[in-house]
Amino acid sequence: MKKLLLASAAASLLALPAAPALAQASSPHSWSANVGLFSNYLFRGVSQTNGDPAVQGGFDYGYAAGPVNIYAGTWASNASWLSDSRAYTSSSLEWDFYGGVNGKFGKSDFGYDVGLIYYYYPGTKAAGTVSANTTELYGALSWQWLSAKYSYSLSDYFGGRDASGAKTDGTWYLDLKAKYDFEGAAKGVSIWGHYGITEVAGTYAAGRDPSYNDWNIGASYTVQSSVFKDTELGAYYSDTANINRAVYTTASGKDLAKGTFVVYVKKTF
């Protein structure tokens, strides 16, 4: 059970929507919504749906306070890992809430983003199971098409405990990403690459350490006009490295962290 609880730590970069952009000068307020269909829900390289499709969507609000944007949002997806592992007797949803501030350093191309996110899993826990609900503090720096984001868990990491039963707060994740958005005739096309490092707090027996790295590479196209304007079509390949496969393999023998392709369609309003 513990090993599958820790497997939850593995969110596709695409899963969580980006914070809203700065509002237009006509109003300091901005709103947006998104909904998407994904062939698999990967979180940090590990499937949250046992390899099955996911429907995901969210809402975002932003307030431009001078050079700083204050934002808040919520996002949800179907997820089966808790019920699959029998950690919860009923659970089929991940519901996230987040907020923070972002902006630029003066007139430079350097930006920042600082915030807090709460991962909520409604449902009924099995007896003796630690709640999977998790709170993370994050901070990010960016420059043009490069970014680095550091997330730090303030609670047990998705219900995981180490070999002695000690808490796993203090677990951290480093997300390094390069994303390039084309302009001109190729406007709407984006390509990206990502490398992530998960360091799970605690002490573990040899060969049972749940820490690992993940990476992905992909491309997308966002329709620029017509009735399908702001519809994004994308695909990426994701895999993990330096991982103890047994920790992320289900009782039925399914490897949740194996290399896989994901395709998706997402609409932003």
C-alpha positions as YAML, in Angstrom:
chain: A
units: angstrom
residues:
- id: 1
  name: MET
  ca: [0.00, 0.00, 0.00]
- id: 2
  name: LYS
  ca: [2.75, 2.44, 0.95]
- id: 3
  name: LYS
  ca: [4.53, 2.00, -2.35]
- id: 4
  name: LEU
  ca: [1.40, 2.89, -4.33]
- id: 5
  name: LEU
  ca: [0.69, 5.86, -2.11]
- id: 6
  name: LEU
  ca: [4.14, 7.14, -2.98]
- id: 7
  name: ALA
  ca: [3.46, 6.47, -6.64]
- id: 8
  name: SER
  ca: [1.01, 9.39, -6.62]
- id: 9
  name: ALA
  ca: [3.95, 11.74, -6.51]
- id: 10
  name: ALA
  ca: [4.93, 10.87, -10.03]
- id: 11
  name: ALA
  ca: [1.42, 15.69, -12.56]
- id: 12
  name: SER
  ca: [2.31, 15.45, -16.02]
- id: 13
  name: LEU
  ca: [3.57, 18.89, -16.62]
- id: 14
  name: LEU
  ca: [0.59, 19.45, -18.75]
- id: 15
  name: ALA
  ca: [-1.91, 18.48, -16.12]
- id: 16
  name: LEU
  ca: [-1.81, 21.64, -14.04]
- id: 17
  name: PRO
  ca: [-2.79, 24.84, -15.92]
- id: 18
  name: ALA
  ca: [-0.36, 27.76, -15.92]
- id: 19
  name: ALA
  ca: [-1.15, 30.83, -13.83]
- id: 20
  name: PRO
  ca: [-3.17, 33.47, -15.71]
- id: 21
  name: ALA
  ca: [-1.25, 36.06, -17.69]
- id: 22
  name: LEU
  ca: [-1.33, 39.71, -16.67]
- id: 23
  name: ALA
  ca: [-4.72, 41.28, -17.38]
- id: 24
  name: GLN
  ca: [-5.21, 43.83, -20.16]
- id: 25
  name: ALA
  ca: [-4.95, 47.53, -19.31]
- id: 26
  name: SER
  ca: [-8.74, 47.92, -19.64]
- id: 27
  name: SER
  ca: [-9.28, 45.86, -16.49]
- id: 28
  name: PRO
  ca: [-7.04, 44.51, -13.74]
- id: 29
  name: HIS
  ca: [-9.15, 41.33, -13.64]
- id: 30
  name: SER
  ca: [-8.73, 38.27, -15.86]
- id: 31
  name: TRP
  ca: [-10.63, 35.00, -16.02]
- id: 32
  name: SER
  ca: [-10.02, 31.80, -17.93]
- id: 33
  name: ALA
  ca: [-11.22, 28.21, -18.02]
- id: 34
  name: ASN
  ca: [-9.95, 25.05, -19.67]
- id: 35
  name: VAL
  ca: [-11.12, 21.51, -20.30]
- id: 36
  name: GLY
  ca: [-9.21, 18.65, -21.87]
- id: 37
  name: LEU
  ca: [-9.20, 14.97, -22.72]
- id: 38
  name: PHE
  ca: [-5.92, 13.09, -22.17]
- id: 39
  name: SER
  ca: [-5.07, 9.52, -23.14]
- id: 40
  name: ASN
  ca: [-3.37, 9.10, -19.74]
- id: 41
  name: TYR
  ca: [-2.90, 11.26, -16.65]
- id: 42
  name: LEU
  ca: [0.76, 11.40, -15.74]
- id: 43
  name: PHE
  ca: [1.93, 13.26, -12.66]
- id: 44
  name: ARG
  ca: [5.69, 13.60, -12.49]
- id: 45
  name: GLY
  ca: [6.07, 10.67, -14.83]
- id: 46
  name: VAL
  ca: [3.71, 8.22, -13.06]
- id: 47
  name: SER
  ca: [0.20, 7.33, -14.22]
- id: 48
  name: GLN
  ca: [-2.60, 8.37, -11.88]
- id: 49
  name: THR
  ca: [-5.26, 6.53, -13.89]
- id: 50
  name: ASN
  ca: [-3.62, 3.09, -14.33]
- id: 51
  name: GLY
  ca: [-2.88, 4.01, -17.94]
- id: 52
  name: ASP
  ca: [-6.49, 4.94, -18.74]
- id: 53
  name: PRO
  ca: [-7.79, 8.26, -20.21]
- id: 54
  name: ALA
  ca: [-8.57, 11.32, -18.10]
- id: 55
  name: VAL
  ca: [-10.92, 14.27, -18.37]
- id: 56
  name: GLN
  ca: [-9.43, 17.38, -16.82]
- id: 57
  name: GLY
  ca: [-10.43, 21.00, -16.42]
- id: 58
  name: GLY
  ca: [-10.03, 24.12, -14.33]
- id: 59
  name: PHE
  ca: [-10.76, 27.80, -13.70]
- id: 60
  name: ASP
  ca: [-8.29, 30.62, -13.09]
- id: 61
  name: TYR
  ca: [-8.58, 34.20, -11.83]
- id: 62
  name: GLY
  ca: [-5.90, 36.86, -12.02]
- id: 63
  name: TYR
  ca: [-5.61, 40.39, -10.65]
- id: 64
  name: ALA
  ca: [-2.96, 42.71, -12.04]
- id: 65
  name: ALA
  ca: [-1.65, 44.85, -9.18]
- id: 66
  name: GLY
  ca: [0.83, 46.99, -11.06]
- id: 67
  name: PRO
  ca: [3.76, 44.82, -12.21]
- id: 68
  name: VAL
  ca: [2.57, 41.89, -10.05]
- id: 69
  name: ASN
  ca: [-0.16, 39.43, -10.93]
- id: 70
  name: ILE
  ca: [-2.08, 37.83, -8.06]
- id: 71
  name: TYR
  ca: [-3.80, 34.61, -9.07]
- id: 72
  name: ALA
  ca: [-5.94, 31.78, -7.75]
- id: 73
  name: GLY
  ca: [-7.44, 28.75, -9.38]
- id: 74
  name: THR
  ca: [-8.80, 25.26, -9.16]
- id: 75
  name: TRP
  ca: [-8.30, 22.18, -11.33]
- id: 76
  name: ALA
  ca: [-9.62, 18.62, -11.28]
- id: 77
  name: SER
  ca: [-9.10, 15.26, -12.95]
- id: 78
  name: ASN
  ca: [-10.34, 11.72, -12.58]
- id: 79
  name: ALA
  ca: [-7.72, 9.57, -10.82]
- id: 80
  name: SER
  ca: [-7.82, 5.91, -9.80]
- id: 81
  name: TRP
  ca: [-4.55, 5.20, -7.98]
- id: 82
  name: LEU
  ca: [-6.04, 5.40, -4.48]
- id: 83
  name: SER
  ca: [-8.87, 2.96, -5.19]
- id: 84
  name: ASP
  ca: [-6.61, 0.76, -7.34]
- id: 85
  name: SER
  ca: [-4.23, 0.36, -4.39]
- id: 86
  name: ARG
  ca: [-7.16, -0.07, -1.97]
- id: 87
  name: ALA
  ca: [-5.78, 2.75, 0.14]
- id: 88
  name: TYR
  ca: [-9.24, 4.34, -0.26]
- id: 89
  name: THR
  ca: [-12.38, 2.24, -0.46]
- id: 90
  name: SER
  ca: [-13.88, 4.91, -2.73]
- id: 91
  name: SER
  ca: [-11.91, 7.59, -4.60]
- id: 92
  name: SER
  ca: [-12.03, 8.69, -8.22]
- id: 93
  name: LEU
  ca: [-11.12, 12.39, -8.17]
- id: 94
  name: GLU
  ca: [-8.14, 14.68, -7.67]
- id: 95
  name: TRP
  ca: [-9.18, 18.27, -6.97]
- id: 96
  name: ASP
  ca: [-6.48, 20.92, -6.67]
- id: 97
  name: PHE
  ca: [-6.60, 24.47, -5.30]
- id: 98
  name: TYR
  ca: [-3.76, 26.94, -5.76]
- id: 99
  name: GLY
  ca: [-2.83, 30.61, -5.57]
- id: 100
  name: GLY
  ca: [0.18, 32.88, -5.69]
- id: 101
  name: VAL
  ca: [1.88, 35.84, -7.30]
- id: 102
  name: ASN
  ca: [3.94, 36.12, -10.47]
- id: 103
  name: GLY
  ca: [5.50, 38.81, -12.60]
- id: 104
  name: LYS
  ca: [8.66, 40.12, -14.23]
- id: 105
  name: PHE
  ca: [11.81, 41.60, -12.75]
- id: 106
  name: GLY
  ca: [11.49, 45.14, -14.03]
- id: 107
  name: LYS
  ca: [11.53, 45.29, -17.83]
- id: 108
  name: SER
  ca: [13.75, 42.23, -18.19]
- id: 109
  name: ASP
  ca: [12.90, 38.81, -19.64]
- id: 110
  name: PHE
  ca: [13.31, 37.27, -16.19]
- id: 111
  name: GLY
  ca: [10.17, 36.25, -14.34]
- id: 112
  name: TYR
  ca: [9.12, 34.68, -11.04]
- id: 113
  name: ASP
  ca: [6.18, 32.72, -9.62]
- id: 114
  name: VAL
  ca: [5.58, 31.89, -5.94]
- id: 115
  name: GLY
  ca: [2.56, 30.09, -4.57]
- id: 116
  name: LEU
  ca: [0.87, 27.29, -2.67]
- id: 117
  name: ILE
  ca: [-1.07, 24.28, -3.98]
- id: 118
  name: TYR
  ca: [-3.34, 21.84, -2.16]
- id: 119
  name: TYR
  ca: [-4.05, 18.42, -3.69]
- id: 120
  name: TYR
  ca: [-7.39, 17.14, -2.39]
- id: 121
  name: TYR
  ca: [-8.66, 13.56, -2.80]
- id: 122
  name: PRO
  ca: [-12.30, 13.19, -1.71]
- id: 123
  name: GLY
  ca: [-13.36, 9.68, -0.80]
- id: 124
  name: THR
  ca: [-13.30, 7.14, 2.02]
- id: 125
  name: LYS
  ca: [-9.95, 5.98, 3.40]
- id: 126
  name: ALA
  ca: [-9.32, 2.37, 4.29]
- id: 127
  name: ALA
  ca: [-8.66, 1.72, 7.97]
- id: 128
  name: GLY
  ca: [-5.14, 2.75, 9.00]
- id: 129
  name: THR
  ca: [-4.48, 4.70, 5.79]
- id: 130
  name: VAL
  ca: [-2.86, 8.14, 5.95]
- id: 131
  name: SER
  ca: [-4.73, 10.86, 4.06]
- id: 132
  name: ALA
  ca: [-3.38, 11.44, 0.56]
- id: 133
  name: ASN
  ca: [-4.21, 15.16, 0.72]
- id: 134
  name: THR
  ca: [-0.98, 17.10, 0.22]
- id: 135
  name: THR
  ca: [0.12, 20.75, 0.48]
- id: 136
  name: GLU
  ca: [3.11, 22.05, -1.48]
- id: 137
  name: LEU
  ca: [4.87, 25.40, -1.49]
- id: 138
  name: TYR
  ca: [6.48, 26.29, -4.81]
- id: 139
  name: GLY
  ca: [8.73, 28.93, -6.34]
- id: 140
  name: ALA
  ca: [9.84, 29.35, -9.95]
- id: 141
  name: LEU
  ca: [12.21, 31.46, -12.00]
- id: 142
  name: SER
  ca: [12.00, 31.87, -15.77]
- id: 143
  name: TRP
  ca: [13.86, 33.49, -18.63]
- id: 144
  name: GLN
  ca: [12.20, 33.63, -22.04]
- id: 145
  name: TRP
  ca: [11.65, 29.96, -22.90]
- id: 146
  name: LEU
  ca: [13.52, 28.44, -19.92]
- id: 147
  name: SER
  ca: [12.14, 27.83, -16.42]
- id: 148
  name: ALA
  ca: [13.01, 26.11, -13.14]
- id: 149
  name: LYS
  ca: [10.40, 25.35, -10.48]
- id: 150
  name: TYR
  ca: [10.99, 23.98, -6.98]
- id: 151
  name: SER
  ca: [8.14, 22.40, -4.98]
- id: 152
  name: TYR
  ca: [8.39, 21.51, -1.28]
- id: 153
  name: SER
  ca: [5.86, 19.34, 0.56]
- id: 154
  name: LEU
  ca: [4.54, 20.76, 3.83]
- id: 155
  name: SER
  ca: [2.67, 17.54, 4.66]
- id: 156
  name: ASP
  ca: [2.99, 13.79, 4.15]
- id: 157
  name: TYR
  ca: [3.77, 13.33, 0.47]
- id: 158
  name: PHE
  ca: [0.48, 11.94, -0.90]
- id: 159
  name: GLY
  ca: [0.03, 9.79, 2.18]
- id: 160
  name: GLY
  ca: [3.46, 8.17, 2.00]
- id: 161
  name: ARG
  ca: [5.50, 7.16, 5.04]
- id: 162
  name: ASP
  ca: [9.08, 5.88, 5.16]
- id: 163
  name: ALA
  ca: [10.29, 2.45, 6.30]
- id: 164
  name: SER
  ca: [9.92, 3.37, 9.98]
- id: 165
  name: GLY
  ca: [6.51, 4.97, 9.51]
- id: 166
  name: ALA
  ca: [7.91, 8.50, 9.77]
- id: 167
  name: LYS
  ca: [6.26, 11.38, 7.93]
- id: 168
  name: THR
  ca: [7.42, 12.37, 4.44]
- id: 169
  name: ASP
  ca: [6.96, 16.12, 4.69]
- id: 170
  name: GLY
  ca: [10.05, 17.82, 3.30]
- id: 171
  name: THR
  ca: [9.86, 15.87, 0.04]
- id: 172
  name: TRP
  ca: [10.84, 18.11, -2.87]
- id: 173
  name: TYR
  ca: [10.54, 18.20, -6.63]
- id: 174
  name: LEU
  ca: [12.64, 20.16, -9.13]
- id: 175
  name: ASP
  ca: [11.08, 20.83, -12.53]
- id: 176
  name: LEU
  ca: [13.43, 22.04, -15.29]
- id: 177
  name: LYS
  ca: [11.72, 22.96, -18.54]
- id: 178
  name: ALA
  ca: [12.43, 24.48, -21.94]
- id: 179
  name: LYS
  ca: [9.44, 25.47, -24.07]
- id: 180
  name: TYR
  ca: [9.62, 27.35, -27.35]
- id: 181
  name: ASP
  ca: [6.58, 29.00, -28.96]
- id: 182
  name: PHE
  ca: [6.94, 29.68, -32.67]
- id: 183
  name: GLU
  ca: [5.86, 32.94, -34.28]
- id: 184
  name: GLY
  ca: [5.08, 34.02, -37.84]
- id: 185
  name: ALA
  ca: [3.75, 31.38, -40.20]
- id: 186
  name: ALA
  ca: [4.23, 28.70, -37.50]
- id: 187
  name: LYS
  ca: [2.41, 30.67, -34.79]
- id: 188
  name: GLY
  ca: [0.53, 28.30, -32.49]
- id: 189
  name: VAL
  ca: [3.20, 25.58, -32.63]
- id: 190
  name: SER
  ca: [5.10, 24.83, -29.41]
- id: 191
  name: ILE
  ca: [7.82, 22.33, -28.57]
- id: 192
  name: TRP
  ca: [9.14, 21.49, -25.13]
- id: 193
  name: GLY
  ca: [11.40, 19.29, -23.06]
- id: 194
  name: HIS
  ca: [11.30, 18.66, -19.31]
- id: 195
  name: TYR
  ca: [13.46, 16.98, -16.67]
- id: 196
  name: GLY
  ca: [12.27, 16.48, -13.11]
- id: 197
  name: ILE
  ca: [13.86, 15.25, -9.88]
- id: 198
  name: THR
  ca: [11.75, 13.80, -7.05]
- id: 199
  name: GLU
  ca: [13.50, 13.40, -3.68]
- id: 200
  name: VAL
  ca: [11.18, 11.66, -1.22]
- id: 201
  name: ALA
  ca: [12.02, 12.38, 2.43]
- id: 202
  name: GLY
  ca: [12.76, 9.48, 4.79]
- id: 203
  name: THR
  ca: [14.87, 6.35, 5.14]
- id: 204
  name: TYR
  ca: [14.19, 3.24, 3.08]
- id: 205
  name: ALA
  ca: [15.51, -0.30, 2.73]
- id: 206
  name: ALA
  ca: [17.93, -1.05, -0.09]
- id: 207
  name: GLY
  ca: [16.13, -1.07, -3.40]
- id: 208
  name: ARG
  ca: [12.97, 0.51, -1.94]
- id: 209
  name: ASP
  ca: [13.82, 4.21, -2.11]
- id: 210
  name: PRO
  ca: [10.90, 5.88, -3.96]
- id: 211
  name: SER
  ca: [12.98, 8.84, -5.19]
- id: 212
  name: TYR
  ca: [13.48, 9.03, -8.96]
- id: 213
  name: ASN
  ca: [13.81, 11.32, -11.99]
- id: 214
  name: ASP
  ca: [11.40, 11.83, -14.88]
- id: 215
  name: TRP
  ca: [11.54, 13.46, -18.30]
- id: 216
  name: ASN
  ca: [9.37, 14.19, -21.30]
- id: 217
  name: ILE
  ca: [9.52, 15.78, -24.73]
- id: 218
  name: GLY
  ca: [6.58, 16.92, -26.81]
- id: 219
  name: ALA
  ca: [4.88, 19.32, -29.18]
- id: 220
  name: SER
  ca: [1.50, 20.97, -29.54]
- id: 221
  name: TYR
  ca: [-0.51, 23.17, -31.89]
- id: 222
  name: THR
  ca: [-3.07, 25.76, -30.75]
- id: 223
  name: VAL
  ca: [-5.67, 26.72, -33.35]
- id: 224
  name: GLN
  ca: [-5.45, 30.45, -34.02]
- id: 225
  name: SER
  ca: [-8.84, 31.14, -35.62]
- id: 226
  name: SER
  ca: [-12.22, 29.65, -36.62]
- id: 227
  name: VAL
  ca: [-14.73, 28.03, -34.30]
- id: 228
  name: PHE
  ca: [-11.88, 25.90, -32.89]
- id: 229
  name: LYS
  ca: [-9.80, 28.93, -31.82]
- id: 230
  name: ASP
  ca: [-7.76, 28.27, -28.64]
- id: 231
  name: THR
  ca: [-8.09, 24.50, -29.01]
- id: 232
  name: GLU
  ca: [-4.76, 22.79, -28.33]
- id: 233
  name: LEU
  ca: [-3.74, 19.47, -29.85]
- id: 234
  name: GLY
  ca: [-0.63, 17.87, -28.41]
- id: 235
  name: ALA
  ca: [1.45, 14.76, -27.87]
- id: 236
  name: TYR
  ca: [4.47, 13.91, -25.73]
- id: 237
  name: TYR
  ca: [6.61, 11.00, -24.63]
- id: 238
  name: SER
  ca: [7.35, 10.55, -20.94]
- id: 239
  name: ASP
  ca: [9.68, 8.21, -19.07]
- id: 240
  name: THR
  ca: [11.46, 7.85, -15.74]
- id: 241
  name: ALA
  ca: [15.09, 7.28, -14.74]
- id: 242
  name: ASN
  ca: [17.00, 6.11, -11.65]
- id: 243
  name: ILE
  ca: [13.81, 4.50, -10.42]
- id: 244
  name: ASN
  ca: [13.06, 1.40, -8.37]
- id: 245
  name: ARG
  ca: [10.46, -0.17, -10.64]
- id: 246
  name: ALA
  ca: [9.02, -2.39, -7.91]
- id: 247
  name: VAL
  ca: [7.97, 0.67, -5.91]
- id: 248
  name: TYR
  ca: [5.78, 1.90, -8.76]
- id: 249
  name: THR
  ca: [4.40, -1.44, -9.93]
- id: 250
  name: THR
  ca: [0.87, -2.48, -8.94]
- id: 251
  name: ALA
  ca: [-0.05, -5.77, -7.31]
- id: 252
  name: SER
  ca: [-1.29, -6.93, -10.73]
- id: 253
  name: GLY
  ca: [2.17, -6.28, -12.20]
- id: 254
  name: LYS
  ca: [1.47, -3.01, -14.06]
- id: 255
  name: ASP
  ca: [4.38, -0.53, -14.16]
- id: 256
  name: LEU
  ca: [2.86, 2.92, -13.60]
- id: 257
  name: ALA
  ca: [6.15, 4.71, -14.36]
- id: 258
  name: LYS
  ca: [7.08, 3.06, -17.65]
- id: 259
  name: GLY
  ca: [7.79, 5.08, -20.78]
- id: 260
  name: THR
  ca: [4.62, 6.02, -22.62]
- id: 261
  name: PHE
  ca: [3.13, 8.38, -25.20]
- id: 262
  name: VAL
  ca: [0.30, 10.72, -24.24]
- id: 263
  name: VAL
  ca: [-1.98, 12.51, -26.71]
- id: 264
  name: TYR
  ca: [-4.50, 15.16, -25.76]
- id: 265
  name: VAL
  ca: [-6.92, 17.85, -26.88]
- id: 266
  name: LYS
  ca: [-7.60, 20.86, -24.67]
- id: 267
  name: LYS
  ca: [-9.79, 23.94, -25.07]
- id: 268
  name: THR
  ca: [-9.18, 27.25, -23.29]
- id: 269
  name: PHE
  ca: [-11.97, 29.79, -22.87]
...
